[in-house]
Amino acid sequence: MSLMAQTTTGRWLMGAAAFVAMPVLMQGRLLAGQAPVAGAVTPQQTSGVAATQGASVNPQAGVVLDRLIAVVNGDVILESDVDEERRFEEVQPYRSIADSTREKIIERLVDRALILQQAALQAEDAVSDQDLEAQLATLRKDIPACKQYHCETDEGWKKYLGDHGFTVEEFSGRWRQRMVLLRFITVRFRNGVRITDAEIKTYYEKTMLPEYARRSVTPPPLETVQKRIEEVLLQQEVTALLQDWLKSLRAQGSVRMITPGEVAP
């Protein structure tokens, strides 16, 4: 990981936990019985889920066109969740195109469901309205496309979100959930990680200096970039811990991916 690619702690949070920067997973959506059409969800099974998901309905057949993608310890992930996540990503200023494939999105939705289930077991302080509004105010300034919408105004922000399929209330709720998840990850992993001066010096000498030499650029003194190096190493350590933890949750729990044509459980 190149040091020059790292900026602020906020960018670290975007990178270290990008897969949780997502809309809220509607929990408790359990399917009653088996779907008569493989991979499809009928109105009887959803019990009103279609209305909350915004799924389309064929009035002649009476079937909700929203395919089941995965079941994570009883929580379901639908095709509409994938679409919603893709739209949510478009709003975020630091998204990676490489992480926007359908497969990557589904993987992150599964990971997020696992994290949400664990976070629900631990009492955490709620995200205050003040903290939420402060982050949203910063976001409205950071999104490049917001300039043409004049997102500094409430009407401009409403128009921008509406063009991406969200109301202001929906997006605020999803961003609040994102803050909860990032806080959970920070408390569980980052707070316990300690980076030593020796590790920082090693990174500076073996990674940073060769990179500057390759570019024929004079490197800055170690003391001026020490904090930035610490952030890079923290990111690497927390990401590794988080990935190992998620692998363990997948192994201990029940994660079932539904292939096209398969009868839903």
Secondary structure as GFF3:
##gff-version 3
##sequence-region A 1 265
A	DSSP	three_ten_helix	3	5	.	.	.	ID=ss1
A	DSSP	alpha_helix	9	16	.	.	.	ID=ss2
A	DSSP	three_ten_helix	18	20	.	.	.	ID=ss3
A	DSSP	alpha_helix	43	46	.	.	.	ID=ss4
A	DSSP	alpha_helix	49	53	.	.	.	ID=ss5
A	DSSP	beta_strand	57	58	.	.	.	ID=ss6
A	DSSP	beta_strand	63	64	.	.	.	ID=ss7
A	DSSP	beta_strand	68	72	.	.	.	ID=ss8
A	DSSP	beta_strand	75	78	.	.	.	ID=ss9
A	DSSP	alpha_helix	79	91	.	.	.	ID=ss10
A	DSSP	three_ten_helix	97	99	.	.	.	ID=ss11
A	DSSP	alpha_helix	102	119	.	.	.	ID=ss12
A	DSSP	alpha_helix	129	142	.	.	.	ID=ss13
A	DSSP	alpha_helix	146	149	.	.	.	ID=ss14
A	DSSP	alpha_helix	154	163	.	.	.	ID=ss15
A	DSSP	alpha_helix	168	188	.	.	.	ID=ss16
A	DSSP	three_ten_helix	190	192	.	.	.	ID=ss17
A	DSSP	alpha_helix	197	203	.	.	.	ID=ss18
A	DSSP	pi_helix	204	208	.	.	.	ID=ss19
A	DSSP	alpha_helix	209	214	.	.	.	ID=ss20
A	DSSP	alpha_helix	222	252	.	.	.	ID=ss21
A	DSSP	beta_strand	255	257	.	.	.	ID=ss22
###
